[in-house]
């Protein structure tokens, strides 16, 4: 013969089947995400500086080509 359900036994059954995350789990995830982002920041800054350097080198190359083209047409460098 099954035992009658009381409020306590019903509460215990529903508390085991909870959905969602606890506050501690959310905090752990936030800390892990912050750690990953902190590890990525130096890499992103290096990549940004490398892109800036490459753009500067390209611009200097184009200026040199333009000066040489001007010298070829005019016979002397500008200035």
C-alpha positions as CSV (number, residue, x, y, z in Angstrom):
1,X,0.0,0.0,0.0
2,X,1.6,3.3,-1.0
3,X,2.2,6.0,1.6
4,X,0.1,9.1,1.4
5,X,1.8,12.2,-0.1
6,X,2.4,15.0,2.4
7,X,3.5,18.5,1.7
8,X,7.1,17.8,2.7
9,X,7.4,14.8,0.4
10,X,5.8,16.8,-2.5
11,X,8.3,19.7,-1.8
12,X,11.2,17.3,-1.9
13,X,10.2,15.8,-5.2
14,X,9.8,19.2,-6.9
15,X,13.0,20.7,-5.5
16,X,15.0,18.0,-7.2
17,X,13.6,18.8,-10.5
18,X,14.5,22.5,-10.6
19,X,15.3,24.4,-13.7
20,X,17.8,27.3,-14.1
21,X,21.1,28.1,-12.5
22,X,21.9,28.9,-8.9
23,X,23.6,32.2,-7.9
24,X,26.9,30.4,-7.2
25,X,26.9,28.8,-10.7
26,X,26.3,32.2,-12.4
27,X,29.1,33.8,-10.4
28,X,31.5,31.0,-11.3
29,X,30.6,31.4,-15.0
30,X,31.0,35.2,-14.8
31,X,34.5,34.8,-13.2
32,X,35.5,32.3,-15.8
33,X,34.3,34.6,-18.6
34,X,36.2,37.5,-17.1
35,X,39.3,35.5,-16.9
36,X,39.1,34.4,-20.5
37,X,38.6,38.0,-21.6
38,X,41.6,39.2,-19.5
39,X,43.7,36.6,-21.2
40,X,42.5,37.8,-24.7
41,X,43.2,41.5,-24.2
42,X,47.0,41.4,-24.7
43,X,46.6,39.3,-27.8
44,X,44.0,41.7,-29.2
45,X,46.2,44.7,-28.5
46,X,49.2,43.0,-30.3
47,X,47.0,42.3,-33.3
48,X,45.8,45.9,-33.4
49,X,49.3,47.2,-33.2
50,X,50.5,44.8,-36.0
51,X,47.6,46.0,-38.2
52,X,48.5,49.6,-37.5
53,X,52.1,49.0,-38.4
54,X,51.2,47.2,-41.6
55,X,49.0,50.0,-42.7
56,X,51.7,52.5,-42.0
57,X,54.2,50.5,-44.1
58,X,51.8,50.3,-46.9
59,X,51.2,54.1,-46.9
60,X,55.0,54.7,-46.9
61,X,55.4,52.4,-49.8
62,X,52.7,54.2,-51.8
63,X,54.3,57.6,-51.0
64,X,57.6,56.3,-52.2
65,X,56.0,55.0,-55.4
66,X,54.3,58.3,-56.0
67,X,57.5,60.2,-55.5
68,X,59.4,57.9,-57.9
69,X,56.6,58.3,-60.5
70,X,56.7,62.1,-60.1
71,X,60.5,62.1,-60.5
72,X,60.1,59.9,-63.6
73,X,57.7,62.4,-65.2
74,X,59.2,65.7,-64.1
75,X,62.9,64.8,-63.9
76,X,63.3,65.8,-60.3
77,X,61.8,65.1,-56.9
78,X,59.1,67.5,-55.6
79,X,60.1,70.2,-53.1
